[in-house]
Structure formats: C-alpha cells, structure tokens
Amino acid sequence: MNEPDRKPRLRRRVRRRAHRVLRRAALWTLRPLRWRRVPPPGERLHVRVLLQNAHGTGGTIRTVLNLCGPLTRDHDIEIVSALKGNPKPFFPLPAGAAVTYADDRFAPKGRTARLLGRFPSLLIPAEESSFRYMSLWTDVCLLRALHRTPCDVLIATRPSLILLAAELTPRGTATIGQDHMSLESYQPPLRRQVVRAYRRLTVLSVLTAPARAGYEAALAGSGVRIVRIPNASPPLPGRPSRREHEVVLAAGRLVANKGFDLLIRAYAPIAAEHPGWTLRIFGSGLRRERLAALIAELGLTGRVELSGFTRDLHGEMARASIYVLSSRREGMPMVIIEAMGMGLPVVSFDCPFGPPELITHGHDGLLVPTGDVDALTAALRELIADPGLRDRLGEQARRSARAYDLEHIGARWSRLISGLRPFPPHDFTGKPEKSRRIPA
C-alpha cells in the first residue's frame, strides 16, 4: 500500500477508535436510565418494537412489519421507528399496531435539533451501516421515545438497536434481540461490541441454525436464551407463476454484497444462447451506474434490465419463470421464501447462512458454490432449457414455502413473548439490582 492510500485509512481508524471511547463514556453516563421503575405487566403485554426506518424498503423492515400484524391479536404492539426517512411508508403498516417516529425528518426542527443534527451519533457504533443516517439529535429522540413510557417487552431488530436495548433498557423490561444476520457477518470491532452487549439480553432470536450455533459458542455462560425462528412469508396475492414467461428475476439493493455483478457476468452466455429470455433486476442502490456500465460493456443492453424499485414484486414474480439470488452473504432472505411461495424455482449461491436452509438442491431449487460464475451460468442454462424441471422444482418450492407461513411463525413469536412472564422482580427503590435471567 502506498503512502497516499495509507493516510486516509489511518485517519478512519483513529476516528473510529475515538468514537468507541466516546460511545462507552456516553453509555456509562446514561446507566441511571436502567434503574427506572417498571410497573408489573397488565393483562396484555405492551411490546415495543424498534425499527431503523419503518418507511424504508429493506427486507428486515418488511419482515418485521409483516410479523407485527398477527402479534396484535395477543399483545399491545408499538412500533418505534428511529427515523422517518420517507414521507410515506413503502410497505403497508400493520393494522392494530401503534407507530411512532423518534426522529421525524419531515417535521419542523428547532434550533437545538438543527444544531445536534450536525454531529454524529454517539450511541450507534461507527462500524454499523446505519451510523451514517444517525446524529446526536437522533440519539436524543431515541432515548426520549424509549423512556417516555415503560414497556413489558422490547424487541430490537438490527445490531445498533439491539445494543441500545441491551445497554439502556430499564430493569424489569424483557429484551429480545432479533438478529437478521450472524455474528460472523460483522466486522471484528462491531463483533466485539455485539458479544459484550448481547450477554445482557433476555432472549436472542436468530434466523438459521448456523447463526444460532455461532452465538451459542460466543455467548456461552451468559444466561441469554438463544432461539431460532425463521422469517415468515406474508399471504401472497394473486395466482402463482405458471412459469411460462421467458424472464429470470432478481431483486435487492444494488450493493456489492448482493453480487449482481457476478449475476450479470453469469447471464452473458445465456443471453447469447437464449435471446428470447430477459434478466430483470429490481432494486436501487449505490452500484447502479457500475452495473449499467457492466451491462453495456458485455453487450447485454435489452437483455439485462435494471428495473428500479417495484411495489408489486409478487406480480413481477408471477410474470417470471426463474428466480436467482447471487449474494455473497445473506441472513435468511425473505425474497427466496416469497419466490418459492409464488412457484418459482430458485437458483442461488450456497452462501452463508440462509439459502442452504431454505433450498434443498435438486428438490425445490438449485444451489451452486458461492462466487462460482460458471456454475451459476450452468444452473440457469439447465432450468431455461428444461421446462419440465422448472415445473417440478417450482411446484415443490410452493410446498416447501408453507413451512414459513405467517400464521405459523407469528404464533411461535407470540408464544415466545407470552412465555417471558413472570418478569424478574422489579426494584421499586430506584437502585440497581443484580441481573436475573429467565430460564431457557
């Protein structure tokens, strides 16, 4: 590495180390918030769910909003969105759930809010991807939203919010961390913070068996209960695909991890061999221009389409015959479950951790080695050339997807939440008490 490249990296490391020191100091200062009184639970549990941006478009947001609907039957659900990043929600908000916004970016701001909004967050780790969207004003808004009224159960849905739940939730409130990735997927500095803080949770929920095994090893002896509950598929509108359209479908954020560059390269031979077929990639992101340039470079204009966001992904699935996932790493991708439910055979990289749990190779889809462009080409070629294979895998995919039905997964979550009674004894003196764990 030459000198000009080394200096910016050194500055970033210094800034991040300084931020970690300031974050620890801020958390230490805010420790008295954990000593607040929390009244005993009522007949229905008040469950507060923390989201980064309830109006956003990510898979975690869609999964959490879908899940909150069934939970309202048994519990009082309040969704707290750290940000209101868009004026209108992309996904429908669940009926029966209260939705509040900690930092509403579209509301008028006073002088203090504008001033604090210029400074970076102290509560969000700099290594977490949401850090760039947060500010010191967001910290103030989040603390105010979390502590204005007590709740019985607090569910946090991404590492930055899970860390806050573990470190600042009042004693007497049960905390559930809903981790949609895995410990191994985080960079070492964030991983160390996760291991240190997750020990204070009541329950840690993960999506896959490998993710559970990783956390059980890292958190051994902590007393936190670790459960595996996969993502749920919402009721699918309309009829499933009849696999008659010459369309290969992919969807996701246009970022490096999603591997769309690999997919485009894998599709280049297919475009020459089967000119009637089209690859459609739905989503937006930082790599759109690079991907568009790659499409032009490979002579795939008109054969590969970057189609932007769609509010009707299920409709697009009904008009496709194959779904493909080219990610370098995943949690448990909701889109695979939905594609299978719509009757599409899925071709996927065998990446950690979700696809191998969702797809049985040769039974309801095809798995190929992660990053192997030639293998991805061969799998797509096999499905395109063999309609009978597409139909067999697609029909079995529909049957496999039933295991992730929303009603089934929602009932598992409701039982988990209800099982947190009785809560640890409350300290009504205002003094800290020793942490007590609920048996696993």
C-alpha positions as CSV (number, residue, x, y, z in Angstrom):
1,M,0.0,0.0,0.0
2,N,1.4,3.4,-0.9
3,E,1.6,6.4,1.4
4,P,-1.4,8.3,-0.1
5,D,-3.7,5.3,0.4
6,R,-2.4,4.6,3.9
7,K,-3.2,8.0,5.4
8,P,-7.0,8.0,4.8
9,R,-7.3,4.5,6.3
10,L,-5.2,5.6,9.3
11,R,-7.5,8.6,9.9
12,R,-10.6,6.4,9.6
13,R,-9.2,4.0,12.2
14,V,-8.3,6.9,14.6
15,R,-11.8,8.4,14.2
16,R,-13.5,5.1,14.9
17,R,-11.4,4.4,17.9
18,A,-12.1,7.8,19.3
19,H,-15.8,7.2,18.6
20,R,-15.7,3.9,20.5
21,V,-14.2,5.7,23.5
22,L,-16.9,8.5,23.4
23,R,-19.7,5.9,23.0
24,R,-18.6,4.0,26.1
25,A,-18.5,7.2,28.0
26,A,-22.0,8.2,26.8
27,L,-23.4,4.7,27.8
28,W,-21.8,4.9,31.2
29,T,-23.3,8.4,31.8
30,L,-26.7,7.1,30.7
31,R,-26.6,4.0,33.0
32,P,-29.1,5.5,35.5
33,L,-31.8,5.1,32.9
34,R,-31.7,1.4,33.6
35,W,-32.7,2.0,37.2
36,R,-36.2,3.4,36.4
37,R,-39.3,1.8,37.8
38,V,-41.2,-0.5,35.5
39,P,-44.7,-1.4,36.7
40,P,-45.8,-5.0,36.7
41,P,-47.3,-6.1,33.3
42,G,-51.1,-5.9,32.7
43,E,-53.4,-8.4,31.2
44,R,-52.0,-7.8,27.7
45,L,-48.3,-7.2,27.3
46,H,-47.1,-3.9,26.0
47,V,-44.5,-4.9,23.3
48,R,-42.3,-2.2,21.8
49,V,-40.6,-3.0,18.5
50,L,-37.6,-0.9,17.4
51,L,-37.0,-0.4,13.7
52,Q,-34.5,1.7,11.9
53,N,-36.9,3.2,9.4
54,A,-40.5,1.9,9.2
55,H,-40.9,3.7,5.9
56,G,-37.9,2.1,4.3
57,T,-37.7,-0.7,1.8
58,G,-35.3,-3.3,3.2
59,G,-36.1,-7.0,3.9
60,T,-35.8,-6.6,7.7
61,I,-38.4,-3.8,7.6
62,R,-40.8,-5.9,5.5
63,T,-40.4,-8.9,7.7
64,V,-40.9,-7.0,11.0
65,L,-44.0,-5.1,9.7
66,N,-45.5,-8.4,8.5
67,L,-44.9,-10.1,11.8
68,C,-46.4,-7.3,13.9
69,G,-49.8,-7.8,12.4
70,P,-50.5,-11.2,13.9
71,L,-48.9,-10.2,17.2
72,T,-51.5,-7.5,17.8
73,R,-54.1,-10.3,18.5
74,D,-52.4,-11.2,21.7
75,H,-50.3,-8.1,22.7
76,D,-50.3,-4.3,22.5
77,I,-47.8,-3.6,19.8
78,E,-46.0,-0.3,19.5
79,I,-43.5,0.1,16.6
80,V,-40.9,2.8,17.3
81,S,-39.1,3.9,14.1
82,A,-35.7,5.5,14.9
83,L,-36.2,7.6,11.7
84,K,-39.0,8.7,9.5
85,G,-36.8,8.7,6.4
86,N,-39.6,9.0,3.8
87,P,-42.9,10.8,3.9
88,K,-44.9,7.7,3.2
89,P,-44.3,4.0,4.1
90,F,-43.2,1.7,1.3
91,F,-44.8,-1.3,2.9
92,P,-48.2,-1.3,4.5
93,L,-48.1,-0.6,8.2
94,P,-49.8,-3.3,10.3
95,A,-53.4,-2.5,11.4
96,G,-53.8,-2.5,15.1
97,A,-50.2,-1.5,15.9
98,A,-49.3,2.0,17.1
99,V,-46.4,3.5,15.0
100,T,-44.3,6.4,16.4
101,Y,-41.2,8.1,15.0
102,A,-38.3,9.1,17.2
103,D,-36.6,11.5,14.6
104,D,-39.2,12.7,12.1
105,R,-37.0,14.1,9.3
106,F,-40.1,15.8,7.8
107,A,-41.2,17.7,10.9
108,P,-40.1,21.3,11.6
109,K,-36.9,21.5,13.6
110,G,-36.0,24.0,16.3
111,R,-32.5,25.5,16.8
112,T,-31.4,22.7,19.2
113,A,-32.5,20.0,16.8
114,R,-30.7,21.6,13.9
115,L,-27.5,22.0,15.9
116,L,-27.4,18.5,17.3
117,G,-28.3,17.1,13.9
118,R,-24.9,18.3,12.6
119,F,-23.0,16.0,15.0
120,P,-22.6,12.2,14.5
121,S,-24.4,9.8,16.8
122,L,-22.7,8.7,20.0
123,L,-25.0,5.7,20.7
124,I,-24.7,4.0,17.3
125,P,-21.4,2.2,16.6
126,A,-19.4,3.8,13.8
127,E,-18.9,0.3,12.3
128,E,-22.7,-0.3,11.9
129,S,-24.1,0.5,8.5
130,S,-26.9,2.7,10.0
131,F,-24.4,5.1,11.6
132,R,-24.3,7.4,8.6
133,Y,-28.0,8.0,8.9
134,M,-28.0,8.9,12.6
135,S,-27.0,12.0,14.5
136,L,-26.7,13.3,18.1
137,W,-30.3,14.6,17.7
138,T,-31.4,11.1,16.7
139,D,-29.8,9.8,19.9
140,V,-31.8,12.3,22.0
141,C,-35.0,11.4,20.1
142,L,-34.4,7.7,20.6
143,L,-33.8,7.9,24.3
144,R,-36.9,10.1,24.7
145,A,-39.0,7.6,22.7
146,L,-37.7,4.6,24.6
147,H,-38.1,6.0,28.1
148,R,-41.2,8.2,28.0
149,T,-43.4,5.3,29.0
150,P,-42.3,1.8,30.2
151,C,-43.0,-1.3,28.2
152,D,-43.1,-5.0,29.2
153,V,-41.1,-6.4,26.3
154,L,-38.6,-4.5,24.0
155,I,-37.7,-6.1,20.6
156,A,-34.8,-4.6,18.7
157,T,-34.3,-5.6,15.1
158,R,-30.7,-4.6,14.0
159,P,-27.4,-4.7,15.8
160,S,-27.3,-0.9,16.6
161,L,-30.7,-1.0,18.2
162,I,-30.1,-4.4,19.9
163,L,-27.0,-2.8,21.5
164,L,-29.1,0.1,22.8
165,A,-31.8,-2.3,24.1
166,A,-29.2,-4.4,25.9
167,E,-27.4,-1.5,27.4
168,L,-30.1,1.1,28.3
169,T,-33.4,-0.7,28.8
170,P,-34.8,-0.3,32.3
171,R,-34.5,-3.4,34.6
172,G,-37.8,-5.3,34.6
173,T,-38.3,-5.0,30.9
174,A,-37.6,-8.2,28.9
175,T,-35.3,-7.6,26.0
176,I,-35.3,-9.5,22.7
177,G,-32.6,-9.0,20.1
178,Q,-33.8,-10.1,16.6
179,D,-30.6,-10.5,14.7
180,H,-31.2,-11.0,11.0
181,M,-27.6,-11.8,10.1
182,S,-25.0,-13.8,12.0
183,L,-22.1,-13.0,14.3
184,E,-19.5,-13.9,11.6
185,S,-21.0,-11.4,9.2
186,Y,-19.9,-8.4,11.3
187,Q,-16.5,-6.7,11.2
188,P,-14.3,-7.5,14.2
189,P,-14.8,-4.2,16.1
190,L,-18.6,-4.5,15.9
191,R,-18.4,-8.2,16.6
192,R,-16.7,-7.5,19.9
193,Q,-19.3,-5.0,20.9
194,V,-22.1,-7.4,20.0
195,V,-20.6,-10.2,22.1
196,R,-20.1,-7.9,25.1
197,A,-23.6,-6.4,25.0
198,Y,-25.8,-9.3,23.8
199,R,-25.0,-11.1,27.1
200,R,-27.4,-8.7,28.8
201,L,-30.4,-9.6,26.6
202,T,-33.2,-11.8,27.9
203,V,-33.6,-13.6,24.5
204,L,-31.6,-13.5,21.3
205,S,-33.6,-14.6,18.2
206,V,-31.7,-15.7,15.1
207,L,-32.8,-17.0,11.7
208,T,-30.7,-20.0,10.9
209,A,-29.1,-23.0,12.7
210,P,-25.5,-21.9,11.9
211,A,-26.2,-18.4,13.3
212,R,-27.6,-20.0,16.4
213,A,-24.5,-22.2,16.8
214,G,-22.2,-19.2,16.4
215,Y,-23.9,-17.2,19.0
216,E,-24.2,-20.1,21.5
217,A,-20.4,-20.5,21.3
218,A,-19.7,-16.8,21.7
219,L,-22.3,-16.2,24.5
220,A,-21.7,-19.4,26.4
221,G,-22.3,-19.0,30.1
222,S,-24.1,-15.6,29.8
223,G,-27.6,-16.9,30.5
224,V,-29.2,-15.3,27.4
225,R,-31.7,-17.6,25.8
226,I,-31.0,-18.1,22.1
227,V,-33.8,-19.3,19.8
228,R,-34.1,-19.9,16.1
229,I,-37.3,-18.5,14.5
230,P,-37.1,-18.1,10.7
231,N,-38.6,-15.2,8.7
232,A,-42.2,-15.5,7.8
233,S,-43.8,-15.2,4.4
234,P,-46.9,-13.0,4.2
235,P,-50.0,-14.1,2.4
236,L,-49.2,-14.0,-1.3
237,P,-51.6,-12.0,-3.5
238,G,-52.8,-13.4,-6.8
239,R,-52.0,-16.6,-8.5
240,P,-48.5,-18.2,-8.5
241,S,-46.4,-18.2,-11.6
242,R,-47.2,-20.6,-14.4
243,R,-43.5,-20.4,-15.4
244,E,-44.5,-19.5,-19.0
245,H,-42.7,-16.2,-19.3
246,E,-39.1,-16.1,-20.5
247,V,-37.9,-14.0,-17.6
248,V,-35.3,-14.6,-15.0
249,L,-35.9,-12.4,-11.9
250,A,-33.6,-11.0,-9.2
251,A,-34.2,-8.3,-6.6
252,G,-32.4,-6.5,-3.9
253,R,-30.3,-3.4,-3.0
254,L,-27.7,-2.6,-5.7
255,V,-24.7,-3.1,-3.3
256,A,-21.6,-5.2,-3.5
257,N,-22.9,-7.9,-1.2
258,K,-25.8,-8.8,-3.4
259,G,-23.4,-9.9,-6.2
260,F,-25.3,-8.6,-9.1
261,D,-22.0,-8.0,-10.9
262,L,-21.5,-11.8,-10.7
263,L,-25.0,-12.5,-11.9
264,I,-24.7,-10.2,-14.9
265,R,-21.4,-11.9,-15.9
266,A,-23.1,-15.3,-15.4
267,Y,-26.0,-14.3,-17.6
268,A,-23.9,-13.2,-20.6
269,P,-23.6,-16.7,-22.2
270,I,-27.3,-17.3,-21.5
271,A,-28.2,-14.1,-23.4
272,A,-26.3,-15.4,-26.5
273,E,-27.8,-18.9,-26.3
274,H,-31.4,-17.9,-25.5
275,P,-32.0,-14.4,-27.0
276,G,-35.7,-14.6,-26.1
277,W,-35.0,-14.6,-22.4
278,T,-34.6,-11.5,-20.2
279,L,-32.9,-10.9,-16.8
280,R,-34.7,-8.3,-14.8
281,I,-33.1,-6.9,-11.6
282,F,-35.3,-4.9,-9.3
283,G,-33.9,-2.5,-6.7
284,S,-31.8,0.6,-6.4
285,G,-28.5,1.5,-4.7
286,L,-25.0,2.9,-4.9
287,R,-23.8,0.4,-7.6
288,R,-26.5,1.2,-10.2
289,E,-24.1,3.1,-12.5
290,R,-21.4,0.5,-12.3
291,L,-23.9,-2.3,-13.1
292,A,-25.3,-0.3,-16.0
293,A,-21.8,0.2,-17.3
294,L,-21.1,-3.6,-17.0
295,I,-24.3,-4.4,-18.9
296,A,-23.2,-2.1,-21.7
297,E,-19.6,-3.4,-21.7
298,L,-20.8,-7.0,-22.1
299,G,-23.3,-6.1,-24.8
300,L,-26.3,-7.0,-22.7
301,T,-28.4,-3.9,-23.2
302,G,-32.0,-5.0,-23.7
303,R,-31.2,-8.5,-22.4
304,V,-30.5,-7.4,-18.8
305,E,-32.7,-4.7,-17.3
306,L,-32.1,-2.7,-14.1
307,S,-35.7,-2.0,-13.3
308,G,-35.6,0.0,-10.1
309,F,-38.0,-0.4,-7.2
310,T,-41.3,-2.0,-7.6
311,R,-44.3,-2.1,-5.2
312,D,-45.5,-5.2,-7.0
313,L,-42.7,-7.7,-6.7
314,H,-45.2,-10.5,-6.3
315,G,-46.7,-9.5,-9.6
316,E,-43.3,-9.5,-11.2
317,M,-42.7,-13.0,-9.8
318,A,-46.0,-14.2,-11.4
319,R,-44.6,-12.9,-14.7
320,A,-41.3,-14.7,-14.3
321,S,-40.2,-18.3,-14.6
322,I,-36.9,-18.4,-12.5
323,Y,-35.7,-16.5,-9.5
324,V,-31.9,-16.1,-8.9
325,L,-30.0,-15.0,-5.8
326,S,-26.3,-14.1,-6.3
327,S,-25.5,-12.8,-2.8
328,R,-22.0,-13.2,-1.4
329,R,-23.6,-13.5,2.1
330,E,-27.1,-13.5,3.5
331,G,-29.1,-13.9,6.7
332,M,-32.4,-15.6,5.7
333,P,-33.5,-13.8,2.6
334,M,-37.2,-13.2,2.7
335,V,-37.3,-12.9,-1.1
336,I,-36.4,-16.6,-1.6
337,I,-39.3,-17.6,0.6
338,E,-41.6,-15.4,-1.4
339,A,-40.3,-16.6,-4.7
340,M,-40.7,-20.2,-3.7
341,G,-44.3,-19.4,-2.5
342,M,-45.0,-18.0,-5.9
343,G,-43.9,-21.2,-7.5
344,L,-40.6,-20.1,-8.9
345,P,-37.6,-22.5,-8.9
346,V,-34.7,-20.6,-7.2
347,V,-31.1,-20.7,-8.3
348,S,-28.8,-19.4,-5.5
349,F,-25.3,-19.3,-4.4
350,D,-24.7,-21.6,-1.5
351,C,-23.7,-18.6,0.6
352,P,-23.8,-18.4,4.4
353,F,-26.3,-18.6,6.0
354,G,-29.9,-18.6,4.7
355,P,-30.1,-20.2,1.2
356,P,-28.8,-23.7,2.2
357,E,-31.5,-23.8,4.9
358,L,-34.3,-22.7,2.5
359,I,-33.4,-24.7,-0.6
360,T,-32.8,-28.5,-1.0
361,H,-30.7,-28.8,-4.0
362,G,-32.4,-30.7,-6.8
363,H,-35.7,-30.9,-4.8
364,D,-37.1,-27.4,-4.8
365,G,-34.2,-25.3,-6.3
366,L,-30.6,-25.4,-7.3
367,L,-27.6,-24.3,-5.2
368,V,-24.2,-23.6,-6.6
369,P,-20.8,-22.7,-4.9
370,T,-20.7,-19.1,-3.8
371,G,-19.0,-16.8,-6.3
372,D,-18.7,-19.5,-9.0
373,V,-19.9,-17.6,-12.1
374,D,-19.6,-20.6,-14.4
375,A,-21.7,-22.8,-12.0
376,L,-24.4,-20.1,-11.9
377,T,-24.5,-20.0,-15.7
378,A,-24.8,-23.8,-15.9
379,A,-27.7,-23.9,-13.4
380,L,-29.6,-21.1,-15.2
381,R,-28.9,-22.8,-18.5
382,E,-30.3,-26.1,-17.1
383,L,-33.6,-24.5,-16.0
384,I,-34.1,-22.4,-19.1
385,A,-33.6,-25.5,-21.4
386,D,-35.8,-27.8,-19.4
387,P,-39.4,-26.6,-18.8
388,G,-40.2,-29.9,-17.1
389,L,-37.5,-29.4,-14.5
390,R,-38.7,-25.8,-13.9
391,D,-42.2,-27.1,-13.2
392,R,-41.1,-29.9,-10.9
393,L,-38.9,-27.7,-8.8
394,G,-41.4,-24.8,-8.8
395,E,-44.3,-26.9,-7.6
396,Q,-42.1,-28.4,-4.8
397,A,-40.9,-24.9,-3.9
398,R,-44.5,-23.9,-3.2
399,R,-45.0,-26.8,-0.9
400,S,-41.7,-26.1,0.9
401,A,-42.6,-22.4,1.4
402,R,-45.6,-23.4,3.5
403,A,-43.3,-24.0,6.5
404,Y,-42.8,-20.3,6.6
405,D,-46.4,-19.3,6.7
406,L,-47.0,-16.0,8.6
407,E,-49.7,-17.5,10.8
408,H,-47.3,-20.3,11.9
409,I,-44.3,-18.1,12.5
410,G,-46.5,-15.4,14.2
411,A,-47.8,-18.0,16.6
412,R,-44.3,-19.0,17.6
413,W,-43.4,-15.4,18.3
414,S,-46.5,-14.8,20.3
415,R,-45.7,-17.9,22.5
416,L,-42.2,-16.7,23.0
417,I,-43.3,-13.3,24.1
418,S,-46.0,-14.7,26.4
419,G,-43.5,-17.1,27.9
420,L,-41.5,-14.2,29.3
421,R,-43.9,-14.0,32.3
422,P,-43.2,-13.7,35.1
423,F,-40.7,-10.9,34.7
424,P,-37.7,-10.6,37.1
425,P,-38.6,-8.9,40.3
426,H,-38.9,-5.1,40.0
427,D,-36.7,-2.8,42.0
428,F,-39.0,-0.1,43.3
429,T,-36.3,1.6,45.4
430,G,-34.7,3.1,42.3
431,K,-31.5,1.4,43.0
432,P,-29.8,-1.1,40.6
433,E,-30.4,-4.8,41.2
434,K,-28.4,-7.8,40.0
435,S,-29.5,-9.1,36.7
436,R,-31.7,-12.2,36.8
437,R,-32.2,-14.4,33.9
438,I,-35.3,-16.2,32.7
439,P,-34.6,-19.9,32.3
440,A,-34.2,-21.1,28.7
